Amino acid sequence: MYNKKLLLVDDEEGLRRFLGLTLMDLGYEVETAENGEQALKAIPEVNPAIIITDIKMPRMDGIELLKAVKADYPHIEIIMLTGHGDLDLAIESLKSEAADFITKPIDNNVLEISLRRIMEKIELKAKLREHTENLERLVEEKTQRIIELERQNAACQVIEGLSEALSSAAHEVETGSGLFNELPCLVSIHNRYLEIVAANELLKERLGDVVGKNSFDIYSDRESAGNACPVQLTFQTGKGQRSKETFIGEDGTEIPVTVYTAPIPNKSGDIELVLDISVDMTELKRLNDELLETQYKFQRLFDEAPCYISVQNPDFSIAEVNRRFKEDFSEPLGKTCFSSYKHRDRPCDQCPVQRTFKDGKTHQSETVVTTKDGEQKNMLVWSAPIRNAYGEIKQVMEMSTDITEIRRLQDHLTSLGFMLGSMSHGVKGMLTALDGGIYRLESGLRKEDPQRVSEAAAALKNVVGRVKKMVLDILYYAKSREIETESVKAALFLKETASLIVSKAAAAGIKYEIDIPDELGEIEIDSSSMSAAIVNFLENGVDACDPKLPGKEYRLRVAAHDLDDKIKLTVSDNGSGMDRETREKIFTLFFSSKGKRGTGIGLFISNQTIEQHGGKISVESEPEKGTTFTIILPRKADTKKNKTQTNAGCSSK
C-alpha cells in the first residue's frame, strides 16, 4: 500500500477546509498548514507523499517552499495552485521540479486527474527502486559466489603445490640429497604403517640408523603404537602436528626437540607419508640460558650504576629507570621526564634528550633536579641514542651523575673569590676614607679645633664600623664566624627593620603595610645579620612588583605574630610570583630570577642566617599571583643547633 498522505498549504482557511474535504472524498489523508514555514515544520511528522500549495502566501511563498522541500525532501511531489495572472510563476515552479500546477478556481476533475497521474508516477518510482535493489542484491550474491569459487580454486592450487613440494622433500630425504640434508634439523619420512622409511644425515648422526624402525621408537616416553606419537596423530587427523618431545640419542642421552609434522597425500588425496622435521632444542636452551645470564648481568649493571639512568620515548615519557632512580624519585614510568624530576609542564630548554632524538648524537648538560623528599641535586646529564636493527632511533638513554658536592665546593670557592674581589675595592675606598679622616683629625688637633676633631673622630668611627662589617662578612662566607646574639625587643627591632624600605616601596608606587603588634616580647638574635636577612626578603618583594602592570595595584605586607616560644614573620606581595622550579632554586647560591638586576647572593645569605638562628623558612608562590615568605624564629637561639647547622653549611656549601 503506497503512501496517500497529502499536505495542503494555503493562507485562506476557507479554501483549506473546502479543498481538504474534496481530497478526503478522493481517498487521501489530508493535513493542512497556513503558510510555508508551518508546512516545513510539519513535514517530518506528517511524511506526505504530495504537497499542494498556493503560490502567493505571506512570510514564505509557494516558490520558496518548493525550493526548500526539494532541497531536503526530493522524493516529495508538489502541485502548485495559481491564479490566472500567475502563469509566469507557475512556469517558474515547473522549472524548479514542481509536479504540476492547477489554476484557481479549482476544477475537481482536473485536480483528481493530476493527483492520479502523480500517484502513478510515485508507484512507478517505488517499483523501479525495488527492482533496482533486487538487482543489486542479486549481483552481490553472484559476485560473492564467484569470489568463493575463486578462493576454492586457489586453495586447491596451493594444496597441490604443497603436496608436490612435500613429495619432492620426501624424495630428497630418501636420496640423501638436496635442501633437507643441509638444514640444521632432524628430518625423517614415515609411512602409514608407522615405519621410518628415510632420514637425513643429521638425524642418523644423532640417533643412529633408524630407517626401518617404528616411528615411536625414537621417542623416550613411547614404547608402542598405543601411545600416539605426532606422526601417528598426523595419520589419524590428517593435520600437521606441533609438540615438544624428547628423542633418544644413539648413546642413550635424551635430546629435547620441537616436532613439526606434515601429511604428504598421494594423487587420490589419501595420506601416503608424513614428513617429520624436528628442531634440536639443546643448543637453543644453551643460548637461551646464556641470554638470560647476560640480561641479568646487564640488569645488575643498570641497577647498580652509581648514577641515575632512564630510558625515554620520543614523547619524553619514561620507559625504564634503574634502582637508584626509583629510590630518589616518585614512580616515573609512563610520566614525562620534565614533570617527574623538574616539575615542569613542558620540555626543558636545550634538553639533551630532545637534541639526541633530532641529530642522533650524544649531548651533555647540567641542571638542578628535586627528589621526592624535596632535596635539590646538581646533575651532569648525558644522553645517548638507542637504535633498532635498522639504525632508527627508537629511544634515548639519559644518564645523570650527582655532582652536588662538587658544585657546592666550587660555589663556596667562587663565592669567596667573588666577595674578596668586590671587597678589595671596598677596602681601597675605606682606606682612602681613613686617610681623609686622619688628615682631618690631625688638622683639628693642630688647630685645636674641637668640632673638627669630633667630626673626624665620627668619620673614622664610621669607617672602622664598615671595615668590621666587611671582615665579618668574609668570616661568614668562610663559615668561621658564629652569630653574636643579644636580647632585643622584637617589636621595636622588626618595626625599625621594616621601615628601612618605606622610601623604596613608595618610590615604586607600592602600597606598603606593616602589621607588627607592640607586645611581642624579647628575642635573642644577631641583630645586624638578621636585619640584613629580613631586608633582603622585603626588597625582593618590592622587586617582584616592579615593573607594574597597567591597572594593577601592587601591595607589600610584613606581619608578625606571637607563637609563645617562637615569632612568626610573614612577608607577602601580589607581584610576579614564581613557578615551582624557581621556588625550589631561590636559596641556591648565584641563582637569580631577576636577570642582570640580581646577584643570586641575597636570599642565599638570608636563608643561612635564619638557619643559624635555629629558624625555618617556607615559600608559597604562584605565577602572576604573588609570593609569601614565612619565617619562624625561636625566641632563644639553641647554641648547639646553631653550631650543627653552621658545620652542616660548611660541609654542604
N, C-alpha and C positions, 0 to 999 in steps of 0.2 A: 504494500500500500504506500503510494507516494505522498509526500507532504503536501497538504492542501490548505496551509495556513497563509492568510493574507494580512498585510499591514496597510491600513488605509490612512493616508496623511492629507488633511485639508484643514484650513483655518476656519471654515464655515461649519458650525455644529450641525445645522440642518442637513447639509449635504452629506456629512459623515453618517448621520442617523439613517437618512433615506437610502443612500448607496450601500450602507452596511447591511440593511435588511435585504436589499436586492441580491447582494453577494451571498448572504447566508441561504437564501432561497435556491441559489445555484449550487449549494452543497459545500461552500467554503467556510472555514473557521476564520472569523474576522476580528482583528484588534485594531484600535484607532489611535491616532496621535494628532494633536492640533498644530504642530509645526515640525520643522526638520530636526531641531535639537532634541525634541522629545522622542522623535522616531529613532534617532541614533542610539539613545539610551535604552529603548525598548527592544532593539534587535536581538541582543544576546539572550534575553529571556523568552521572547516570542518565537525566535528562529523561523521567520517567514520564508516561504518559497518565492512569493511575489510581493512587491510593494507597489501600491497605486498611490501616486502623489500628485497634488496640484503643483503647477509651476510657480505661480505667484503666491508667495506667503511671506509674512513678516519674519524678521530675525534670521531665518535661513530659508532661501527659496528652494524650489524643486531641483534646479540645475546643481546647486551646491550640494544638496542631499544626494543626488545621483552620483556625483563625482566622489563624495565621501564614502558611500556604500560600495561602489565598485573598487575603491582602493583597498577596503578592508574585507569586503564580502563579495568577491567577484562572481560567485555562483548564484546570487540572488537576482532574479529578473525584475525589471522595473517598468511600469506603464505610466506615462506622463499624461495628466489631464490638462487641457489648454483651451482657451477661448479662441474665437475666430481671428482675433488680432494678434495672437501669439504664435503664429505659424513659424516664424523665424526661430523662436525659442524652441519650438517643438523639433525643428530640423537639427538645431544645435544639440538637443538631447539625444537624438539618434546617433550623432557623431560621437557622443560620449557613452555609447553602448547601451542606450535605453532599448527595451524590447519592442515598444510600440507607443503610440500616442493617440489619445481619443479627445475629440473636441466636445466642448460643452455647447448646449445641453446634451447630456449623455444619453445615447440610444442603447437600451438594454441589450438588443440583439447584437449590436456592434461590440459591446463590452463582452458578451458571452462568447462570441466568435474569437475575439482577441485572447481571452483567458484560455479557451480550449486549445488554441494554437500554441500558446506559451507552455501550457501543461504538457502538450505532446513533445515540445522541444525539451522540457525538463526530463520527461520519461526517457526520451531518446538518449540524452546525455548520460543518464543513470545507467541505462543498458550498455552504452558504449564503455563507460568506466568499468562496469562489472566484467564485460568481455575482455577488456584490456588487462584487468587484474588477473583474471583466469589464465589469460595467455602468458602473462609474466610468470605466474606460478608454474605453469606447465613447462615453460622454457627453463626455469630454475631447477625443476625436478629432473628434466632431461640432462641438463648441464652437470648436475651432481652425479647422475648415473654414469655419464661419460667419464667424469673425473675418477669415480670409484673403479671403473673398468681399467682406466689407465694406471691407477695405483696397483691394482691386482696384477696387471701385465708386468709392471716394473718390478714388483715383488718377486714374481716368477723368474724374471731375468736375473735378479740378484741371487735368488736361491740356486738357480742353475749355475751361475758364475761361481758362487761359493762352493757348490758341490764339486765343480771341476777343479777349483783351487785346492780343496781338501784332498781330492783324489790324487792330484799332482803332488801334494805334500806327502801323502802316504807313499807314493811311488819313490819320492826322493829318500824317504826314511828307509824303505825296503832295499833300495840300491846303494845306500850309504853315500849318496852324493847330494849336492845342492845346498840350499839355504839352511835346512834344518840341522845339518851337521855342523854348521858354522854358529848356530845360536848357542848362547851360554845357558841352555835349558836341557832338561831331561825329557826327550821326546820318544814316544812309543805308539805303536799301532796295535789295536786289539780287534779280534773277530767276534762274531755273535756267540761263539762257544766260550767266551771269556778266556781266550788264549792270546798271549803276546806273540804277534806274527812278525814284528820288526821293531828295532830300537836304534837310536842314533849312537854315535861313538861315545859321547859324554855319558849317556846312561849306562852303556856297557862298562865304561871305565869306573863308574861309581858303584854300580850294583852287580856287575858281573854279566855273564852271558845269560840273559833272562828270556831269550827267544824260545818259545815252546812252553814256557811255564804259564801257570794260571795268572789271570790279571790280578787276583787278590794276593798272590804270593809275595809281591814286592812290598806289601804294607805290613807294618809291625803289629797291628791290632786286628788283622782279619785273617782267619785261618780256613774259611770255607766260603762258598758262594752264598750261603745263607745270610752272611753279614755283608750286605751290599756295599761294594766299593763304588767310587764315582763312575767307573766305566760301566758297571752293571746298571747303575741308575740311569745312565745315558741311554742304554739299550731299552730300558723299561719305559722311560718317559718320552724318549725322542728329543730331549732337550739337552743342551750343554750344561755341565755342572762346574761349580767352583767351590772348593773347600780346602781347609788346612789339614794336611795329613802328615804321616811320618813313614818314610821308606826305611828298609833295612839295607845297609850298605854291604858290600862284598865281604868286609871284615867284621860284620855284625854290629857296627855302630848305627845309631839312629840318625837319620837325616831329615830335619823338618823341611817340608815343602808346601807350596801352594799349588794345587792341582787345577788345571783348566782342561775340560774335555769338550769335544765337538763331534757330533754324529756325521758320518760320511755315507750318504744314501747312494743306492745304485740307480740305474736309469728308470726303474719302476717306482722309485721313491721310497723303497724299503731301506732301513738302515743296514748297511753291509759291514761297515767298520766303524771304529771310534778312534779318533786322534786324541792322545793324551800329551799335553805339554805341561810339565811341572817345573816350577822355579825353586831352586835350592835357596832356602831362607837362612842357611848358616852364615853366609857372608853378609847377607843383608842385616842379620841380627848383630853380627860383629860391628858392622858400620853404624847401625843404629845405636849400639852401646857407646861407641866412640863419639857419636854425635851428641848423645845425652851428656856424656862426661865433659865434652868441650863446652856445651851450652851451660853446664853447671859451673865450670871454671870461669867462663865469661860473666855469668851472673854474679859470682862471688867477686870478681874484679870490679864489676859495675857497682855492686852494693858497697864494697869496702873501699872504693876510691876516696881519698881524702879531699873530696870536693863535691859540689852539688851538680848532678847530671840530670838533664831532662831531654826527652826526645819530643819534638814538636811537629805538628802537621802544618800544611800550608795556610790554614786559617788561624794559626798560632795556638790551637788547642793542644794541651799536653797529653801525649800518648803513653809515655812511660817515664818514671823517675827512679832514682836509686834510693837506698835505705836512708841515707843521711838527709836527702831532700825531704822524704816523708816525715822524718823526726822533727825537723825545724820549721816546716810549713804545713798549713792545713791541707787536707786531701785535695790534690790538684788535678787528678785525672779528669779529662773532659773539659776543664776550665782553661781559659787563656792564660798565657804566662804573665801578661801585664796586669791582669786582675788578681792573680794568685799571690805574687810577692812584690808587686809595685803599687797595687790598689789604684790602678788607672782604668779608664773606660775606653782607651784606645792605645795602639802600639806606641812604644817609646820612640822619641826622635833618634835617628841613626841606629835603629835596632839592628844588632848584628845578625840575628836570625833572618830578619826580613831581607837584609843585604845578601846573605848567603843564598836564599831562595832565588834572588834575582840574578846573581852572577856566578853562583856555584863555587865561590871562593871562601876561604877561611877569613873570619873577621874578628876583631877584638874591640872591647870597650870596657869602661869602668863605670860602675853605678853603685847606688845605695839601695838596699832592699830591707824589708821589715819582716821578721819572723812572726810566727803565730803567737809568740809570747811578747811581741812588741819590741823586741831587740833589733836595733839597726846594725847592719853589717855592710862594710865596703866590699864590693865584689869585683874581681877581674874576670871578665866574661869572654870566652872563646866560643865561636860557632863553627861547625863543620858539616858539610853536606852528607846525607845518606842516600846512596843511589841504588836503583834496582838493576837487574841484569842487562837492561838496555841503556844504562848510563843516565837515566832520568832521575832528577832529584825528587824523591818522594817525601822525605822528612829531613829535619835538621837537628843535629845534636848540639845542645848548649851545655858547656862546662864552666862552672863558676867557682873560683877559688876565693876563699875568705882572706882578705888582706887588711882586715880591720886593724889589727895590732900594728902592722907596718905603717898604715896611714896615720894612726894615732901618734906614733913616734915621729913620723915626718911632719904632721901638723904641729906637734909640740915644738920641734926644732924650727919649723918655718915661722911659727908664731913668735918664738924668741928672737929669731933674726929680724922679723918684721918690726917687733916692738923696739928692739935695740937700735935698729936703723932709724926709726922715727924719733925715738927718744934722744938719739945723739944730736939731732937737730934741735930738740927742745933744750938739751943741756947746754948746747952752744949759745942759744938765746938767753938762758938763765945766767950763764957766766957773764955775758955782756951786761945783763941787768945787775949782777953782783958788782961788776966793775963800776958801773954808774952809781950804785948805792954807796959803795966805799968812797968814791970820789966826793959825793955829796956829804957823807959823814965827816971825812977829813976836812972838807971845806968848811963845814959848820963848826967843827972844833977849832980850826984856825981862827975863824972869825968870831968864835964864841957866840954863835947864833943858836940858841936852844930850839927854836922852831925848826930850823933847817936840820939840826941833829935828830930831832924827833921824827921828822918826815923821812929822813934817810934810814933811821932805825926801823920804821914801819915798813918801808920798801924792802929792806934787807930781810925782815921777818917774813914778809910775803913770799920772797924768792926762796928762802930756806924751806918754807912750807911746801912750795911747789916741788922743790928738789926731793923733800922727804916723801911726798906722794908718788913721785916718779920712781924712786927707789923701791917703795912698797909694791908698786905695780910690777916692777921687774922681778922682785922676790915672789910675787903672787904667780906670775907665769912660770917661774922656775919651780913652783909648788913647795917653796921652802918657807913661806910666810903663813903663820896661823892667824886667825881672826883675833882681834883685840876687843872683847865685848865690854860693854858698860851698860848699866841700867839707866834707861831713859823713859820719859813719859811718852807712851805710844801715840796718843792723840796728837800731842804737840809735834813729835817727830814726823808723823805721817802728813799732818797739815802743812808743815814747813816744806817737806819734800814735794808734795803735790803742787804747792804754789810756785815751784820753780819753773813750770811750763805754762803758767797762765798767759804770759805775753805771747808765747809761741802759738798757743791754741787760738788766741784772739786774732793774731795776725793771719792765721789760716782760715778765719771765719767759722770756727768750730764752736759749738755750744759745749762748754766745759763745766761738768758738775762734780763737786766734791762733797761726798756724803760720809764724813768721818765724825762720829759722836765724841763728845768731850770726855766721857768716862770710859776709857779703855784700859786704865791701869798702867803698869810699867812693863817693860820688856827688855831683855838682855840682847843687845845687838852690837855689831861693829857699825856704828852709825855712818861712817864715811863710805864703806863698801856697800852697805845696804841702801843708802840714799842713792848712790850711783846706779845700783841694780834697778830700783823702782823707777827712777827717771828714765832708764832705758825702755821699760815697758810703756811708760806714758808717751815718750817721744815716738815709739813705734806706732802707738795709737793715732797720734797726730799725722804721721806719715801715711798711714793707711787711709786717711780721709782727704788726702791731697794727691793729685788734683781732684777737684769736686765735679760731680756730675750735675748737669743743669737741673734745677728744680728739686734737688735733694738736700735736706737739712742734716748735716753731719753732727753727731754727738759723741763726746768722750766722757766717760764717767769713771770715777775712782771711789770705791766704797770700802769701809772697814766694819768688821763685826767681831764681837767678843764671844769666843768659844771656850770660856773658862781658862784652861791652861794653854790655850792657843789663841792666835788672832788670825782671822781670815781677811785677806785683802783681795779685792777684785778690780781689774782694770778692763773695761769693756768699751768697744766702739762699734759703730754701724758702717764701717768703711768697706774696703775692697774684699776683706776676708781671704781665706786660704783653702785650697783643696787638701785632701788627705796627705798626698805626697809631700806637700810643702810643710804641713803641720809636723810631720814626722822628722823633718830635717832642720827645723828652725834653730835648734840648740846645737847644731853641728858647726864646728869652727870654720869660718870663712864662707859659710852658706848664707846667701842673702837673696831675698825676693825683690829687692829694690833696684837691682841692676847696679849702675855706677854710683847711685846715691848711698849704697850701703857697703860696709866693710866685712860683714859677717862675723864680727867680734863681739858686738854689744850684748846680744842675747846669750851668747856662749858664756860670757863673763857673769851675766846676771844669774844664769842657771847655776853656775858653780858657786856663786856667793850664797844663794838660797840653800843649796845642799850643805855648804859648810856650816850654816846656822842650824842644820838639822831639819830644814823645812822641805816642803814639797810644792811642786808647781804642776798645774794641768792646763790644757788648752782646749777650747771649744771654738770652732770656726767653720763658716760656710762661705763659699764664694758669693760676693755681692751682698751678703747679709751682715757681715761683721765678725769680730773676734772677741773672746773673753778669756783673759788670763786669770786663774785663781791661784793665789799664793797662800799657803798655810805655814805660819811661823810659830814655833814654840815660844812661850814667854821666857823660858830659861834654856839656854843652849846646853846640850849634852856634850861635855868636853870630849868624852871617849868617842861618841858618834861623830863629832867633828873631825877628830884625828883619823878615824876609819875612813870617812868619806874623802878626806884630803889625800890619804895614801892611795885610796882607790882611784882618785883622779890622777895621781902620779903614774900609776900603772896603766891606766886606760888612755891617758892622753899623751 
